[in-house]
Amino acid sequence: MEPQPIQRLEQEVVNRIAAGEVIQRPANALKELIENSLDAKSTSIQITVKNGGLKLLQIQDNGTGIRKEDFEIVCERFTTSKLREFEDLHKISTYGFRGEALASISHVAHLTITSKTKKEVCAYQAEYCDSKLKAAPKPLAGNQGTIITVEDLFYNMNVRRNALRSPAEEYQKISDVVSKYAIHNASIGFALKKHGGNNDIRTPNNSNHTENIRLIYGSSIARELVEFSLTNDNLQFTCKGLMTNVNYSTKKFQFLLFINHRLVDNQSLKKCIDTVYQTYLPKNGHPFVYLSLELDPNNIDVNVHPTKHEVHFLNEGQIVETVTTALEQKLLGSNRSRIFYTQSKLPNLQFETKESLRDKDAGAKKSVEAAKYVVRTDSNMQKLDKFFQVVDKNQKLPKKDIANTSLTEEEYQKQHEDFLKAQESFENRCLNKTMDNIENRMSTESLPVVIEDSVINSGDNETNKNTAAEPVAVASTSNINFPFSASQEAKRCEKPLNKHFIKKVTRVETTLTSVLELRKAVEENCHRTLRETFAQHVFVGSISPTQSLIQFNTQLLLCHTKIILEELFYQCVLYNFQNFDCYRLGEPLCIKDLALLGLDLPEAGWTEEDGPKTELAEKVTEILTQKRQMLNEYFSLDIDSEGKLNTLPILIEDYIPDPVCLPMYLIRLATEVQWETEKECFDSFARETAIFYSNISTDTNENGKSWKWIVEYLLYPVVKEFFIPPRSFTENAAILEIASLPNLYKVFERC
């Protein structure tokens, strides 16, 4: 048989073969386009996909753009602005360098490019086929940047098109690529959506790696992340990233590796890291790891694979071993204790959906929703107090407890009563300690609040509950016991005082730019997911004045009430600027005396080097007296010319903070508020006021309302209605997930 002659392939065949190596699927094409946008110094990248990227794949950025004179050759092979000589490969600092991406796409799809540079007066649009322009670029209106539209991918390669998986799986691969680049390039805003739909992925500009991981992969990963960093001068590399501790595991290893900011695969490093975690994670459990490895460009070869998903570098084995060893040490140092989430059995609680109740009334037989998705929506069905037994001091101890001692029943009961009396005496001494200090300092017997407009009478308990559920129209009760009575015992013996407050009738809309900017900053910093959580939560109960439990859907969440209230009252000050109702004191309080009380407190941190307390108290009085006109006009904080406090603003009606904290509040107003500049002044004043009002008094008022009632029926309804949670709540433990019903059912299923 005669050998076949060797002949040169047609250029069209060569181009399609090369295109098939570079563009294997829509995700590969998108990866090349994203890297081009990053090379163009873009700060915002938006991606639109239709039919898994086969019908439409569009990417829009705000980068430097493409010059009009470059449109003719931009899609030809081996045309690039990032490489001049072969030696440049050893110091390449950009993603692209071969000039093959756009050329390959133009051979297997219909390609359209719209671009505008900063210097050009308009944008230009051009269509390409097989690397060539179909027609001269036409001018049109457009913003700076580039829009690349890829339509009908693999329209001329039916075998490749049919070999691809379903559009849903291709979209998942595209989403995976966008997610990884969005996490690594946290300062750049990414958005991914299906054509005609909403954004599936959206990350803000100037974010951080942890926040983007939380937005894309969820809070369950973000809250278990540990920072990792390593520098090795001998091997000439640095490594940094984030990894989960041993409290998190998943069925699939999620590994994000960037080498010199290029998304690559490295199986040896991946296997070594996974092996380290196998010692600590459950069987078939895997971690989440994001690493960014930076090597000397002279030690790395990026021109290994057509899709650039593999690279070769010197001393690979030593670098992998060094990174793995350091990562294991970091893992051991950050996991000295293991966290296991548990939940007690709910006593006598039955869940019923609206559908099941309706069917029960109608007598119809209908399938009930799966129990793990059934949640209660009425906080009155069950309270946290049901889990705690209230001890009756007169109740005798059960005999089974007495039997465990050598005492007789009478001796044991007497010992128990003596312990309760000692405990009650200690609690009373702690409660009255600060009030006794105030009694020794001040001569006022009792300080009623004077009504100038109308008297608000308190109703029964049921009325108060209904009223408190509406945070906008909460009425002040009649027996508000304002701070600094002569003593606790005298307070109990006093007859009810006439309590009134000053109420503003007309609302003033502020036009101060500084206040409007602070409000805008609050709104832009809003965490949308947490906003929905607080807006739809069901209050479960209070653990302490600083901690409460709420329920959102199937999640049980622990809230740090003080942190939440600090942010809530800060927003109250900003959004009610110049529109505060106020409590007026029957007898003005001397600011100097209050400052002296505050300087005696440990939190004031006074030392002899600070100077005499009397001089410091006079300085506090002087500062606040000088600012009294502004404080009264903007915040309803009235201070007279003699340095006496007459009023305090009402941030939430019927709520008064812990009076013991008032002396420190006045001291901090004088020392911590930035009085020199307007915006910083209002911001720092709002912060200090919020800190003061976030202190909840544990004393029961004359209406018998405890701090638990105030938290549940006054504060959290306002949180539910108006609160704008900031993004910082994901990092400062302001709200934590304690249990999730579906996850608990998974535990039960394995048992």
KESEZA-122085 format. One line per 2 residues: number of its first residue (from 1); their letters; for each residue x, z, y of C-alpha. Coordinates in steps of 0.1 Angstrom, whole numbers. Layout:
N
NUM	A	X:Z:Y; ...
// end
This chain:
751
1	ME	0:0:0; 14:-11:33
3	PQ	19:17:60; -4:15:90
5	PI	12:5:123; 17:32:149
7	QR	0:26:181; -6:43:214
9	LE	-39:60:219; -62:51:247
11	QE	-59:74:277; -96:83:274
13	VV	-91:94:238; -60:115:248
15	NR	-79:132:276; -108:141:254
17	IA	-85:155:227; -67:176:254
19	AG	-101:187:269; -112:199:235
21	EV	-82:222:232; -86:237:266
23	IQ	-124:239:268; -136:252:234
25	RP	-169:267:246; -187:276:279
27	AN	-169:310:281; -135:292:281
29	AL	-146:269:309; -159:299:329
31	KE	-126:319:324; -106:290:339
33	LI	-130:287:369; -129:325:375
35	EN	-91:324:375; -91:295:400
37	SL	-114:316:423; -91:346:420
39	DA	-61:324:429; -80:313:460
41	KS	-81:350:472; -119:353:468
43	TS	-136:386:474; -170:376:460
45	IQ	-177:356:429; -213:346:418
47	IT	-220:329:385; -252:312:374
49	VK	-259:302:338; -286:282:321
51	NG	-290:277:283; -259:296:275
53	GL	-238:275:299; -245:243:281
55	KL	-271:231:305; -257:246:337
57	LQ	-226:267:345; -221:273:383
59	IQ	-195:295:400; -195:302:438
61	DN	-167:320:457; -156:326:492
63	GT	-120:317:488; -97:295:507
65	GI	-114:263:496; -102:228:488
67	RK	-89:204:515; -108:171:520
69	ED	-77:151:513; -71:168:480
71	FE	-106:159:466; -93:126:452
73	IV	-67:141:428; -81:176:423
75	CE	-95:167:389; -66:147:376
77	RF	-44:162:348; -13:180:359
79	TT	-22:183:395; -18:218:409
81	SK	-8:237:440; 8:266:420
83	LR	38:250:402; 65:226:414
85	EF	93:228:388; 95:239:352
87	ED	117:269:362; 87:282:382
89	LH	71:292:349; 95:321:347
91	KI	82:336:379; 46:324:379
93	ST	23:349:397; -10:329:396
95	YG	-35:325:368; -34:287:368
97	FR	-3:266:367; -8:235:344
99	GE	-36:217:364; -57:210:333
101	AL	-88:231:337; -109:209:361
103	AS	-96:177:344; -106:189:310
105	IS	-141:199:322; -146:166:339
107	HV	-140:148:306; -167:168:287
109	AH	-193:175:314; -208:163:347
111	LT	-187:180:373; -196:186:410
113	IT	-174:203:436; -185:215:470
115	SK	-159:232:492; -150:241:527
117	TK	-117:255:542; -114:277:572
119	KE	-102:250:595; -127:223:586
121	VC	-160:221:605; -182:213:575
123	AY	-181:213:537; -176:183:514
125	QA	-192:175:481; -179:152:454
127	EY	-189:143:418; -164:135:390
129	CD	-163:117:357; -132:115:335
131	SK	-111:130:363; -121:103:388
133	LK	-143:104:419; -176:87:415
135	AA	-179:82:453; -162:94:484
137	PK	-168:130:493; -198:134:515
139	PL	-201:160:543; -228:187:543
141	AG	-234:222:557; -217:250:538
143	NQ	-198:283:540; -161:288:534
145	GT	-153:287:498; -160:266:467
147	II	-190:259:445; -182:243:411
149	TV	-212:231:391; -208:221:354
151	ED	-238:204:339; -245:192:303
153	LF	-213:205:288; -201:185:257
155	YN	-228:159:264; -204:133:249
157	MN	-191:155:220; -222:160:198
159	VR	-203:176:170; -187:202:193
161	RN	-221:209:210; -239:213:177
163	AL	-212:235:163; -217:261:190
165	RS	-239:291:183; -272:299:199
167	PA	-275:299:238; -281:337:236
169	EE	-247:342:218; -229:319:242
171	YQ	-244:338:271; -231:370:256
173	KI	-196:356:254; -199:346:291
175	SD	-211:381:300; -181:396:281
177	VV	-156:375:301; -173:384:334
179	SK	-174:420:325; -137:422:318
181	YA	-126:404:349; -150:426:370
183	IH	-135:458:356; -99:446:362
185	NA	-105:432:396; -125:461:409
187	SI	-120:452:446; -138:419:441
189	GF	-176:417:438; -189:399:407
191	AL	-225:388:400; -238:371:368
193	KK	-273:359:363; -294:335:343
195	HG	-308:305:362; -341:317:379
197	GN	-336:353:369; -322:385:382
199	ND	-286:397:381; -275:410:347
201	IR	-241:421:360; -234:430:396
203	TP	-204:450:409; -198:458:446
205	NN	-168:450:467; -140:476:470
207	SN	-152:495:440; -130:511:413
209	HT	-124:507:376; -144:537:366
211	EN	-174:528:386; -175:493:373
213	IR	-172:505:338; -201:528:344
215	LI	-222:499:359; -214:475:330
217	YG	-209:496:299; -229:527:308
219	SS	-224:564:317; -218:574:281
221	IA	-184:557:283; -177:564:320
223	RE	-180:602:317; -155:604:288
225	LV	-128:582:304; -92:595:308
227	EF	-67:579:331; -35:566:316
229	SL	-3:555:333; 33:548:320
231	TN	65:534:336; 96:524:316
233	DN	126:512:335; 146:503:304
235	LQ	120:479:290; 110:468:325
237	FT	73:473:323; 45:495:338
239	CK	12:502:321; -20:519:334
241	GL	-56:520:324; -85:541:312
243	MT	-94:552:277; -121:574:261
245	NV	-114:608:247; -124:618:212
247	NY	-159:628:223; -169:591:224
249	ST	-169:566:195; -187:533:188
251	KK	-189:510:159; -169:482:176
253	FQ	-135:486:192; -139:476:229
255	FL	-104:467:240; -97:451:274
257	LF	-60:440:278; -46:424:309
259	IN	-9:414:309; 3:405:344
261	HR	-34:404:354; -42:378:328
263	LV	-69:385:302; -51:381:268
265	DN	-53:392:232; -26:411:214
267	QS	-35:421:179; -4:443:172
269	LK	-11:465:202; -48:466:194
271	KC	-43:477:158; -18:504:168
273	ID	-41:519:193; -70:518:169
275	TV	-49:535:142; -41:563:166
277	YQ	-78:569:172; -87:569:135
279	TY	-71:603:132; -95:619:156
281	LP	-127:598:155; -154:599:128
283	KN	-152:573:100; -159:538:113
285	GH	-157:551:149; -137:532:175
287	PF	-128:539:212; -131:520:245
289	VY	-97:512:260; -88:493:292
291	LS	-51:486:298; -33:467:325
293	LE	3:458:315; 28:444:340
295	LD	60:429:328; 89:412:345
297	PN	79:375:349; 113:365:335
299	NI	105:383:302; 71:366:295
301	DV	60:332:284; 25:323:294
303	NV	26:287:282; 19:295:245
305	HP	-17:286:239; -40:259:255
307	TK	-66:285:265; -39:310:276
309	HE	-54:338:256; -20:346:240
311	VH	13:353:256; 48:360:242
313	FL	71:386:258; 105:401:251
315	NE	108:435:233; 72:432:222
317	GQ	76:457:193; 93:483:214
319	IV	68:480:242; 39:483:218
321	ET	54:514:202; 62:530:236
323	VT	26:524:249; 10:537:217
325	TA	31:569:216; 24:577:253
327	LE	-13:570:248; -15:594:218
329	QK	2:621:238; -23:616:266
331	LL	-51:617:241; -39:650:226
333	GS	-35:666:261; -70:657:272
335	NR	-89:668:241; -82:704:235
337	SR	-119:710:228; -146:689:212
339	IF	-180:686:227; -211:685:204
341	YT	-245:680:219; -273:700:204
343	QS	-309:708:211; -331:738:201
345	KL	-363:733:183; -392:729:207
347	PN	-417:757:199; -453:746:194
349	LQ	-450:715:215; -469:684:205
351	FE	-464:650:221; -493:627:226
353	TK	-494:594:243; -522:582:265
355	ES	-531:556:239; -534:582:212
357	LR	-556:605:234; -579:576:242
359	DK	-582:566:206; -590:602:197
361	DA	-618:603:221; -632:570:209
363	GA	-629:580:173; -606:550:166
365	KK	-577:551:142; -546:536:158
367	SV	-509:538:151; -490:563:173
369	EA	-458:553:191; -426:563:175
371	AK	-419:600:181; -384:594:195
373	YV	-399:574:224; -428:597:232
375	VR	-421:619:263; -441:643:283
377	TD	-450:636:319; -465:669:329
379	SN	-441:698:336; -470:723:331
381	MQ	-472:715:294; -441:735:288
383	KL	-416:755:309; -381:765:303
385	DK	-392:802:305; -408:798:271
387	FF	-374:798:255; -365:832:270
389	QV	-382:864:261; -388:888:290
391	VD	-378:923:280; -402:951:288
393	KN	-383:981:298; -410:1004:284
395	QK	-410:986:250; -393:1005:222
397	LP	-367:987:201; -376:975:167
399	KK	-367:997:138; -346:970:121
401	DI	-321:973:151; -321:1011:150
403	AN	-314:1010:112; -280:994:119
405	TS	-268:1025:138; -261:1061:129
407	LT	-284:1075:156; -319:1088:153
409	EE	-348:1067:167; -352:1091:197
411	EY	-315:1091:205; -312:1054:202
413	QK	-342:1048:224; -329:1072:251
415	QH	-295:1054:250; -312:1021:255
417	ED	-332:1034:285; -301:1049:301
419	FL	-284:1015:298; -313:997:315
421	KA	-313:1022:343; -276:1018:349
423	QE	-279:980:348; -308:981:374
425	SF	-288:1004:396; -258:981:396
427	EN	-280:951:404; -296:968:433
429	RC	-263:979:447; -250:943:446
431	LN	-281:930:461; -282:954:491
433	KT	-244:955:498; -244:927:524
435	MD	-277:939:539; -263:974:544
437	NI	-233:959:562; -257:941:585
439	EN	-277:973:591; -245:991:602
441	RM	-236:963:626; -269:955:642
443	ST	-295:976:661; -325:954:656
445	ES	-352:970:634; -370:938:623
447	LP	-370:903:637; -404:887:634
449	VV	-409:850:639; -432:843:669
451	IE	-460:817:667; -466:797:698
453	DS	-491:771:685; -511:783:655
455	VI	-511:808:626; -508:794:591
457	NS	-524:817:565; -512:817:530
459	GD	-535:808:502; -537:818:466
461	NE	-512:808:440; -530:777:428
463	TN	-534:764:464; -497:769:471
465	KN	-488:750:440; -509:720:450
467	TA	-496:722:485; -459:723:474
469	AE	-464:692:453; -467:672:485
471	PV	-434:675:503; -444:657:534
473	AV	-473:681:543; -460:715:531
475	AS	-474:743:553; -455:774:562
477	TS	-469:805:546; -479:835:568
479	NI	-456:862:555; -421:847:560
481	NF	-396:876:560; -368:863:582
483	PF	-333:877:577; -317:910:589
485	SA	-343:937:586; -330:972:591
487	SQ	-328:978:553; -343:968:521
489	EA	-364:999:518; -376:997:554
491	KR	-385:961:547; -408:971:519
493	CE	-426:997:541; -432:975:571
495	KP	-467:962:576; -471:924:575
497	LN	-457:907:606; -471:878:625
499	KH	-450:848:615; -451:816:635
501	FI	-430:785:641; -427:760:669
503	KK	-439:725:658; -431:693:676
505	VT	-460:670:682; -445:636:690
507	RV	-416:620:671; -386:607:690
509	ET	-368:576:676; -331:579:681
511	TL	-311:550:695; -277:565:691
513	TS	-254:541:673; -234:569:656
515	VL	-265:583:640; -278:549:629
517	EL	-244:541:614; -244:574:594
519	RK	-279:566:581; -268:531:571
521	AV	-238:545:553; -261:568:533
523	EE	-283:539:523; -254:516:514
525	NC	-239:544:492; -272:548:473
527	HR	-269:549:435; -299:528:424
529	TL	-301:541:388; -299:578:399
531	RE	-325:570:427; -349:560:400
533	TF	-340:590:379; -348:615:407
535	AQ	-379:596:418; -395:597:383
537	HV	-381:629:369; -402:658:354
539	FV	-390:693:363; -382:713:332
541	GS	-370:746:346; -343:766:365
543	IS	-314:781:347; -299:797:378
545	PT	-302:792:416; -275:765:413
547	QS	-285:748:380; -318:732:368
549	LI	-330:710:341; -350:678:346
551	QF	-364:652:322; -362:614:328
553	NT	-378:593:301; -362:604:269
555	QL	-332:622:285; -327:658:293
557	LL	-305:662:324; -286:692:338
559	CH	-286:691:376; -263:711:399
561	TK	-289:722:424; -265:733:451
563	II	-246:699:451; -279:680:452
565	LE	-293:702:480; -262:698:501
567	EL	-267:660:501; -304:664:505
569	FY	-302:686:536; -274:664:550
571	QC	-298:635:549; -326:656:564
573	VL	-304:663:594; -296:627:599
575	YN	-331:613:594; -349:640:615
577	FQ	-324:638:643; -341:651:675
579	NF	-373:658:656; -369:693:641
581	DC	-395:720:640; -379:754:644
583	YR	-383:791:636; -382:813:668
585	LG	-368:848:664; -388:876:680
587	EP	-355:892:691; -325:870:697
589	LC	-294:876:674; -261:882:691
591	IK	-237:855:679; -206:877:685
593	DL	-221:904:662; -228:878:635
595	AL	-193:864:638; -178:898:633
597	LG	-199:902:602; -187:868:589
599	LD	-151:876:596; -154:907:573
601	LP	-165:885:544; -138:874:519
603	EA	-147:837:522; -137:838:559
605	GW	-101:842:549; -92:863:579
607	TE	-56:876:582; -38:896:608
609	ED	-19:864:618; -52:849:630
611	GP	-55:875:657; -80:903:664
613	KT	-115:897:650; -131:906:684
615	EL	-112:878:701; -121:853:674
617	AE	-158:863:676; -158:858:713
619	KV	-142:824:709; -169:814:684
621	TE	-196:825:709; -179:806:737
623	IL	-177:773:717; -213:775:706
625	TQ	-226:785:740; -208:755:756
627	KR	-225:732:732; -259:749:734
629	QM	-277:721:754; -268:695:728
631	LN	-276:717:699; -310:725:713
633	EY	-318:689:722; -307:673:690
635	FS	-311:700:663; -335:726:678
637	LD	-308:752:675; -314:773:706
639	ID	-286:795:720; -291:811:754
641	SE	-264:815:781; -257:851:769
643	GK	-246:839:735; -277:848:715
645	LN	-293:828:688; -331:822:694
647	TL	-341:795:669; -331:778:637
649	PI	-343:743:627; -368:738:599
651	LI	-353:712:575; -381:717:548
653	ED	-412:736:559; -417:769:542
655	YI	-381:771:532; -356:795:546
657	PD	-320:796:532; -302:828:522
659	PV	-299:848:554; -266:864:542
661	CL	-249:831:548; -259:828:585
663	PM	-227:846:599; -204:822:580
665	YL	-225:792:591; -220:801:628
667	IR	-183:806:623; -180:772:605
669	LA	-200:755:632; -174:766:658
671	TE	-143:759:637; -152:730:613
673	VQ	-173:707:635; -154:678:652
675	WE	-167:683:687; -144:657:703
677	TE	-160:624:690; -197:617:687
679	KE	-200:603:652; -176:628:636
681	CF	-195:656:655; -229:647:641
683	DS	-215:640:606; -196:673:604
685	FA	-225:693:619; -249:678:594
687	RE	-225:687:565; -220:723:577
689	TA	-258:727:582; -264:713:547
691	IF	-240:737:532; -258:767:548
693	YS	-293:755:539; -283:748:503
695	NI	-278:785:496; -310:797:480
697	ST	-320:834:486; -326:852:453
699	DT	-349:878:470; -386:876:464
701	NE	-405:871:496; -436:891:507
703	NG	-458:865:491; -442:872:458
705	KS	-425:838:456; -393:840:437
707	WK	-363:816:440; -376:798:408
709	WI	-409:790:425; -391:778:456
711	VE	-368:755:436; -396:741:415
713	YL	-424:737:441; -406:733:474
715	LY	-372:718:468; -374:694:438
717	PV	-406:678:450; -387:668:482
719	VK	-358:656:460; -383:635:440
721	EF	-399:619:471; -371:613:496
723	FI	-336:619:481; -310:591:482
725	PP	-283:600:456; -248:589:465
727	RS	-224:571:440; -202:602:440
729	FT	-227:619:418; -213:600:388
731	EN	-180:618:392; -187:653:406
733	AA	-210:665:377; -240:668:400
735	IL	-262:654:371; -252:654:334
737	EI	-270:642:303; -276:671:279
739	AS	-296:654:252; -313:621:245
741	LP	-342:619:221; -333:586:204
743	NL	-297:599:198; -310:631:184
745	YK	-332:612:160; -301:592:148
747	VF	-285:626:140; -316:637:120
749	ER	-316:604:101; -280:609:89
751	C	-288:644:78
// end
